[in-house]
Amino acid sequence: MFTPKYSITNAILKHIGTIEACREVILNAPMLPAYEKKFREDAIIRMVHHGTHIEGNALNYTEAAEVIKGAQIEGRERDIQEVINYRNVIRYLDYVGKGEVSKGNITEEILKKIHALTVEKILVSDQCGKFRKVQVVVKNSQTGDITFRPPPAIEVPFQIEAFLKWLNSVHKDDLHPVLKAGIVHYELVRIHPFVDGNGRMARAAATLVLFLEDYDIKKFFSLEEYYDKDASHYYEALKSASSGDLARWLEYFTQGLAIELTRIKEKIHRLSTDVKLKEKLGGKQVFLTDRQIAIIEYIERVGYLQNQNFEDLFPKISEDTILRDLKDLTEKNLIKKEGKTKAARYMLK
């Protein structure tokens, strides 16, 4: 019988408290529909890019975003395929996350499907969605150091069965969804059920847990960026649980989500969380174009926008088109213009 071992430390409690507070703000923020769409699209790109980059994918953020949009880019065929595959994984998580598959349980078939989508056209067909039959080791993709040795291949089906039996017997009233997701993440990495693609599969399964536990937080978040920005710390945290005690790993895992949600909460605050924006709009919601959203985000980041910055922000868009966008934003009482002619500055009101 699988039973995870860990203690609830002060750090875990602190992180869970931050997560809960941020979640409450994010769920109740009076967001404009166009912003919600932008936040979800941004989360998908970050999940895909950082989720593959940490495994050695050479595409940068912009290139990954172009691939996700269906554009043709120059790059290694495997890197491009990995990005396409992980985007397909996220679509599958959205589908399963509605709870209509396997009565909301995570099954062996679901894990195998996630893996098959992850490694499609990368591994040979008899290794896609099939448990490994050989011994493997887990390495830090940054240093090449062996992190730990998973159990022998013959034990994989039995350990997965015991793990899933535990997973599907634990409900949100018994274990906080974030802790449950962290345990899933670690245990699937530890068992390492497949020849390759286990890291992406484990991270996707952890995200699926949050979706199924009604903890998707509008699907605004991406844990992958936190792991990718300090991969050595990520592998060290995983390795710390090899003793059987998951406390330090869960501290790291909960800290990651706390940092990510805090960043999102602060961005929502800047854009539209308090009622000032609605007051400016007379209590009405407005629909902004992607270009107008980019303008507001630029002004948020830099402080103002001038004509001389148009080319950098929108290299293929005419100045007249951008000026029309600015005029519309001014009329909606979202920005103001200071000065005249080309030296004028556009700032948030």
Backbone torsions as a table, in degrees:
resi	resn	phi	psi	omega
1	MET	NA	125.9	179.6
2	PHE	-78.2	129.7	175.2
3	THR	-142.0	110.4	-179.3
4	PRO	-67.3	144.4	-179.7
5	LYS	-111.5	124.7	177.7
6	TYR	-168.6	162.8	174.0
7	SER	-120.7	151.0	177.9
8	ILE	-85.3	100.8	-177.7
9	THR	-84.1	168.4	177.3
10	ASN	-60.8	-35.9	179.7
11	ALA	-64.7	-42.9	178.6
12	ILE	-62.5	-44.7	178.6
13	LEU	-59.9	-43.2	179.4
14	LYS	-61.3	-46.3	-178.3
15	HIS	-65.6	-42.1	179.1
16	ILE	-62.6	-39.5	177.4
17	GLY	-60.6	-43.6	177.8
18	THR	-63.5	-43.8	179.9
19	ILE	-59.4	-47.0	-178.8
20	GLU	-62.7	-42.6	-179.2
21	ALA	-64.8	-43.9	179.6
22	CYS	-66.4	-41.5	179.3
23	ARG	-58.4	-43.1	-178.8
24	GLU	-61.4	-43.7	179.4
25	VAL	-64.6	-46.3	-176.8
26	ILE	-63.4	-43.1	-177.4
27	LEU	-68.6	-28.9	-174.3
28	ASN	-105.9	3.4	-179.6
29	ALA	-69.9	137.1	177.6
30	PRO	-77.3	74.5	-175.9
31	MET	-79.3	143.4	170.6
32	LEU	-72.3	140.7	-177.7
33	PRO	-53.6	-39.8	-179.0
34	ALA	-64.8	-33.9	178.0
35	TYR	-68.4	-42.0	179.5
36	GLU	-58.9	-44.2	178.5
37	LYS	-60.4	-43.2	-179.6
38	LYS	-64.7	-42.3	-179.9
39	PHE	-62.2	-42.7	-179.2
40	ARG	-67.2	-42.4	178.9
41	GLU	-63.4	-41.2	178.8
42	ASP	-63.5	-40.9	179.8
43	ALA	-63.3	-40.1	179.5
44	ILE	-63.3	-45.8	-179.7
45	ILE	-62.1	-43.8	-179.8
46	ARG	-65.7	-39.6	177.1
47	MET	-60.6	-47.2	-176.9
48	VAL	-68.7	-49.2	-177.3
49	HIS	-62.8	-55.5	-175.8
50	HIS	-71.1	-30.8	179.1
51	GLY	-67.5	-26.7	176.9
52	THR	-96.9	-33.4	-178.9
53	HIS	-62.1	-38.1	-179.0
54	ILE	-65.0	-20.0	178.4
55	GLU	-93.9	5.7	176.1
56	GLY	107.6	3.8	179.2
57	ASN	-65.6	133.6	-172.1
58	ALA	-90.7	-7.4	-178.8
59	LEU	-70.7	141.5	176.1
60	ASN	-85.8	178.9	-175.0
61	TYR	-59.4	-46.3	-177.5
62	THR	-63.8	-41.9	179.5
63	GLU	-64.9	-41.9	178.1
64	ALA	-62.3	-40.7	179.4
65	ALA	-62.4	-40.0	179.0
66	GLU	-65.0	-41.5	178.5
67	VAL	-62.6	-43.7	179.3
68	ILE	-59.8	-35.3	179.4
69	LYS	-77.4	-6.7	178.9
70	GLY	93.7	9.4	-179.8
71	ALA	-78.6	155.9	176.1
72	GLN	-90.7	129.6	178.8
73	ILE	-132.1	164.6	173.9
74	GLU	-85.4	131.0	179.6
75	GLY	172.5	168.4	178.9
76	ARG	-64.4	134.8	-175.3
77	GLU	-56.8	-41.3	-179.0
78	ARG	-64.5	-41.3	-179.9
79	ASP	-61.3	-43.9	179.4
80	ILE	-63.9	-43.1	-179.8
81	GLN	-64.7	-38.3	178.5
82	GLU	-60.9	-40.5	178.9
83	VAL	-66.4	-45.5	177.2
84	ILE	-58.3	-44.9	-177.6
85	ASN	-62.4	-44.4	-176.2
86	TYR	-70.6	-29.0	173.3
87	ARG	-64.6	-39.4	177.9
88	ASN	-66.7	-34.2	176.0
89	VAL	-61.3	-44.7	-178.7
90	ILE	-64.1	-37.3	175.5
91	ARG	-61.8	-40.6	179.1
92	TYR	-66.0	-39.3	177.1
93	LEU	-61.0	-40.7	177.9
94	ASP	-60.2	-41.3	-179.1
95	TYR	-67.5	-51.6	-178.7
96	VAL	-68.5	-33.6	-176.5
97	GLY	-64.2	-13.3	176.7
98	LYS	-72.9	-10.4	175.5
99	GLY	84.5	6.1	-176.8
100	GLU	-90.3	-7.3	179.5
101	VAL	-100.2	129.0	177.7
102	SER	53.2	34.8	178.1
103	LYS	55.4	31.7	177.5
104	GLY	82.9	1.8	176.7
105	ASN	-86.1	155.6	171.8
106	ILE	-97.1	119.0	-175.4
107	THR	-108.8	170.1	175.7
108	GLU	-59.4	-38.6	-179.8
109	GLU	-64.0	-38.3	179.2
110	ILE	-66.4	-43.9	177.8
111	LEU	-60.5	-42.2	-179.6
112	LYS	-67.1	-36.0	178.0
113	LYS	-67.3	-43.2	176.7
114	ILE	-57.4	-43.9	-179.4
115	HIS	-66.5	-43.8	-179.0
116	ALA	-59.7	-40.9	177.4
117	LEU	-66.7	-35.7	-178.1
118	THR	-64.5	-39.0	-172.0
119	VAL	-112.2	15.1	179.2
120	GLU	-56.6	131.7	-180.0
121	LYS	65.0	10.4	176.7
122	ILE	-111.4	-47.5	173.1
123	LEU	-98.3	160.5	175.5
124	VAL	-65.9	153.7	-170.5
125	SER	-58.3	-33.7	-177.2
126	ASP	-79.2	3.2	173.6
127	GLN	-111.0	-5.2	-178.8
128	CYS	-86.3	114.8	180.0
129	GLY	71.0	21.5	179.1
130	LYS	-122.7	134.4	179.1
131	PHE	-61.2	143.9	-178.3
132	ARG	-65.8	152.5	177.1
133	LYS	-118.8	11.4	-179.4
134	VAL	-131.3	162.5	175.8
135	GLN	-79.2	140.0	177.6
136	VAL	-133.1	168.2	174.0
137	VAL	-126.9	153.2	177.6
138	VAL	-97.0	124.2	-178.7
139	LYS	-117.7	149.9	170.6
140	ASN	-73.3	115.9	-175.8
141	SER	-65.4	-18.8	-179.6
142	GLN	-82.2	-39.5	-174.6
143	THR	-110.1	-20.9	-176.6
144	GLY	84.2	-2.7	-179.7
145	ASP	-69.6	143.7	176.6
146	ILE	-73.9	121.7	-179.4
147	THR	-82.3	-50.0	172.4
148	PHE	-166.9	168.6	-179.6
149	ARG	-106.4	118.8	178.7
150	PRO	-68.1	169.3	179.9
151	PRO	-64.7	160.1	177.8
152	PRO	-56.6	150.3	-176.7
153	ALA	-56.5	-35.5	-177.4
154	ILE	-63.3	-22.8	-178.1
155	GLU	-89.1	-13.4	-173.6
156	VAL	-55.6	-52.9	-177.6
157	PRO	-58.8	-38.8	-177.5
158	PHE	-71.0	-39.8	179.9
159	GLN	-70.0	-37.5	176.7
160	ILE	-64.5	-42.5	179.3
161	GLU	-60.9	-45.7	179.9
162	ALA	-65.4	-41.1	-179.5
163	PHE	-63.5	-46.8	-179.0
164	LEU	-67.3	-33.2	176.5
165	LYS	-61.6	-43.6	176.3
166	TRP	-65.0	-48.7	-175.2
167	LEU	-55.7	-45.9	-175.4
168	ASN	-82.9	-0.9	176.7
169	SER	-101.3	-10.1	-177.9
170	VAL	-99.7	125.1	-177.8
171	HIS	-107.5	167.4	-174.4
172	LYS	-61.4	-25.8	177.5
173	ASP	-73.6	-19.7	-178.4
174	ASP	-94.0	-29.7	-175.2
175	LEU	-150.0	130.7	-179.7
176	HIS	-58.6	136.4	-177.8
177	PRO	-53.0	-36.3	-178.6
178	VAL	-68.4	-40.8	177.1
179	LEU	-66.2	-39.5	178.2
180	LYS	-61.3	-43.9	179.0
181	ALA	-63.6	-40.3	179.1
182	GLY	-64.2	-40.3	178.2
183	ILE	-65.4	-42.4	178.0
184	VAL	-59.8	-46.9	179.6
185	HIS	-55.2	-53.0	-177.3
186	TYR	-65.2	-47.1	-172.9
187	GLU	-64.3	-36.4	177.9
188	LEU	-71.5	-33.3	173.8
189	VAL	-67.0	-40.8	-178.7
190	ARG	-64.0	-47.2	-179.7
191	ILE	-68.5	-36.7	178.3
192	HIS	51.5	62.5	-170.3
193	PRO	-69.2	-16.1	-176.2
194	PHE	-118.6	165.1	-178.0
195	VAL	-65.8	-40.6	-178.5
196	ASP	-150.1	162.9	178.0
197	GLY	83.5	11.5	-176.8
198	ASN	-68.1	-37.1	-179.5
199	GLY	-62.1	-48.6	179.1
200	ARG	-64.2	-41.1	178.5
201	MET	-62.2	-43.0	-178.4
202	ALA	-66.5	-42.8	179.5
203	ARG	-66.0	-38.0	177.8
204	ALA	-66.2	-40.9	179.8
205	ALA	-64.7	-37.3	177.9
206	ALA	-64.5	-41.7	176.5
207	THR	-63.5	-40.0	178.4
208	LEU	-60.8	-38.1	176.9
209	VAL	-56.9	-46.1	-179.8
210	LEU	-63.7	-39.5	178.1
211	PHE	-62.1	-46.7	-176.6
212	LEU	-69.5	-26.5	-178.8
213	GLU	-90.3	15.0	-178.8
214	ASP	58.1	40.0	-179.0
215	TYR	-126.9	36.4	-176.9
216	ASP	-79.8	-14.6	175.6
217	ILE	51.8	50.5	178.8
218	LYS	62.4	9.1	-178.7
219	LYS	59.1	38.9	178.9
220	PHE	-91.5	-11.7	-167.7
221	PHE	-104.5	160.6	173.7
222	SER	-144.2	113.1	177.0
223	LEU	-75.8	-25.3	-174.5
224	GLU	-57.7	-35.4	-179.0
225	GLU	-62.1	-40.3	179.0
226	TYR	-60.8	-43.5	179.8
227	TYR	-68.0	-43.7	-173.4
228	ASP	-68.9	-32.0	-177.2
229	LYS	-71.1	-19.6	176.1
230	ASP	-146.0	71.4	-174.1
231	ALA	-60.4	-36.5	-179.0
232	SER	-61.6	-42.3	178.4
233	HIS	-64.3	-39.0	178.1
234	TYR	-59.5	-49.5	-179.0
235	TYR	-68.4	-34.7	177.0
236	GLU	-64.1	-40.6	179.8
237	ALA	-65.5	-40.9	176.1
238	LEU	-62.8	-43.6	-178.0
239	LYS	-64.6	-29.9	-178.0
240	SER	-63.2	-23.0	-178.2
241	ALA	-88.1	-1.9	-178.9
242	SER	-64.7	-17.7	177.0
243	SER	-75.0	-12.9	-178.1
244	GLY	106.1	-13.3	179.4
245	ASP	-99.5	118.0	-174.5
246	LEU	-91.7	3.8	-172.8
247	ALA	-57.4	-50.2	-177.4
248	ARG	-65.0	-38.8	177.2
249	TRP	-62.0	-43.2	-179.5
250	LEU	-68.4	-30.5	172.9
251	GLU	-62.2	-46.0	179.8
252	TYR	-64.3	-46.0	-176.9
253	PHE	-62.9	-47.5	-179.5
254	THR	-68.0	-33.7	176.5
255	GLN	-62.9	-39.8	179.9
256	GLY	-60.4	-46.3	179.8
257	LEU	-69.5	-35.3	177.5
258	ALA	-62.0	-43.6	178.9
259	ILE	-64.7	-45.2	-178.9
260	GLU	-62.8	-46.4	-177.8
261	LEU	-70.8	-32.2	176.1
262	THR	-63.4	-42.7	177.8
263	ARG	-61.1	-44.1	-179.9
264	ILE	-66.4	-43.6	179.5
265	LYS	-58.2	-44.5	-179.4
266	GLU	-66.1	-35.3	178.2
267	LYS	-67.9	-40.0	177.3
268	ILE	-63.5	-40.8	177.2
269	HIS	-57.2	-45.1	-177.3
270	ARG	-65.7	-35.7	-173.1
271	LEU	-87.6	-48.1	-171.2
272	SER	-162.1	12.7	-170.7
273	THR	-69.7	-40.8	179.4
274	ASP	-84.9	167.9	-171.5
275	VAL	-77.0	-0.5	-178.9
276	LYS	-58.4	-41.1	-178.4
277	LEU	-63.2	-45.4	179.2
278	LYS	-64.3	-35.5	179.1
279	GLU	-63.4	-40.1	179.0
280	LYS	-63.4	-30.0	-177.5
281	LEU	-94.3	11.0	-179.5
282	GLY	68.2	29.5	179.5
283	GLY	80.4	1.6	-177.1
284	LYS	-96.7	152.5	172.2
285	GLN	-93.6	143.5	178.6
286	VAL	-122.3	157.4	177.9
287	PHE	-106.9	122.0	179.0
288	LEU	-105.0	147.5	176.2
289	THR	-75.2	163.8	177.7
290	ASP	-58.1	-36.4	-178.7
291	ARG	-68.2	-39.8	178.4
292	GLN	-67.0	-37.5	175.4
293	ILE	-62.5	-42.2	178.6
294	ALA	-62.4	-36.8	178.4
295	ILE	-64.0	-47.4	-179.0
296	ILE	-64.2	-41.4	178.6
297	GLU	-63.6	-37.4	177.9
298	TYR	-64.2	-45.5	179.6
299	ILE	-64.9	-37.3	175.8
300	GLU	-58.9	-42.7	-174.4
301	ARG	-75.9	-43.2	-172.7
302	VAL	-96.8	-33.3	-178.4
303	GLY	113.2	-26.8	179.5
304	TYR	-165.0	166.9	176.8
305	LEU	-130.9	134.2	176.7
306	GLN	-122.3	161.8	-179.4
307	ASN	-52.9	-36.8	-176.2
308	GLN	-67.5	-14.1	179.0
309	ASN	-92.2	-8.0	-175.6
310	PHE	-56.8	-44.0	-175.5
311	GLU	-63.5	-40.0	179.6
312	ASP	-68.0	-39.0	-176.4
313	LEU	-76.9	-42.3	-178.9
314	PHE	-134.1	80.1	-172.7
315	PRO	-61.4	-21.9	-175.6
316	LYS	-112.7	10.9	-177.6
317	ILE	-109.1	137.6	-178.0
318	SER	-69.7	154.3	179.8
319	GLU	-62.0	-38.1	-179.9
320	ASP	-61.7	-39.8	179.9
321	THR	-64.3	-43.5	179.8
322	ILE	-66.2	-39.2	178.4
323	LEU	-63.1	-35.1	176.7
324	ARG	-66.1	-39.2	176.6
325	ASP	-62.4	-43.4	-179.7
326	LEU	-65.1	-39.3	178.4
327	LYS	-62.9	-41.7	179.5
328	ASP	-65.0	-42.1	178.6
329	LEU	-65.5	-34.6	177.8
330	THR	-67.3	-42.6	179.7
331	GLU	-66.7	-27.4	177.2
332	LYS	-83.8	2.6	175.3
333	ASN	67.6	28.0	179.0
334	LEU	-95.7	-31.8	178.7
335	ILE	-131.5	167.0	176.4
336	LYS	-132.8	155.9	-179.6
337	LYS	-110.5	129.6	177.6
338	GLU	-118.7	127.4	-178.8
339	GLY	92.6	176.3	-178.5
340	LYS	-129.0	171.2	-178.8
341	THR	54.8	-154.2	-173.3
342	LYS	-75.2	-9.1	178.3
343	ALA	-88.2	-0.8	-177.4
344	ALA	-63.8	149.5	176.6
345	ARG	-114.6	138.2	175.4
346	TYR	-106.6	125.3	-174.8
347	MET	-133.0	158.0	175.6
348	LEU	-69.4	144.4	179.4
349	LYS	-81.5	NA	NA
